[in-house]
Amino acid sequence: MFTRSLFETADMAAQGALLAEVAGLVEARRVRSTLVETLGPIDAATLKHAHAAIESGSTRGKLVLEGF
């Protein structure tokens, strides 16, 4: 995603155009997030819950941990 800016490539400005295009698609609801659940702050209990959910094999989409 950010390779151009990380390596300061000659076409670095193209990243802004790509992000603007994706933002337009999200606003037009043509692209949806795969987020299914926000679990809360990072602590032992939340990590245990997230790990169990992933290990179960039934999780669809992304889980989010907050508080980095």
Helices and strands as residue ranges (DSSP letters): H 3-7, H 14-27, E 35-41, H 44-56, E 62-66
